[in-house]
């Protein structure tokens, strides 16, 4: 099976389906178990994706890696195997509890640093960006694009497109 196909399959199985299932769990009343299952899945998925990203130079050398990962993700989300709960309870939770204060401290430091960088960026470039946005908004091209979008969104235009589709 092609590497590209298996990557897309892995994405569909590992992200798209769980995202939709998480949406369904949040929107259904009284689904505490479903919500917990999907929250646990996302915690484990995030941890494995983080490790995978760091190990990516080695991972790409493993034949069949994406297919193996897809099978692992299916195992993790299965209601019969409770794979994500097993990985969380046996590995992640004990590890995170042990490192929690260190991680909290580092995250706080990173947040403060990011806020400092953002503040410096806004001080240095804020006015320039504002001037550019204002100039774009005043341009004829921008006004033409806005008029075209407005025309496309008008009820008459939408009805015309529906009629065209029904003719085809």
Secondary structure by P-SEA (a helix, b strand, c coil): ccaaaaaaaaaaaccaaaaaaaaaaaacccaaaaaaaaaaaaaaaaaaaaaaaaaaaaaaaccaaaaaaaaaaaaaaccccaaaaaaaacccaaaaaaaaaaaaaaaaaaaaaaaaaaaaaaaacaaaaaaaaaaaaacaaaaaaaaaaaaaacaaaaaaaaaaaaac
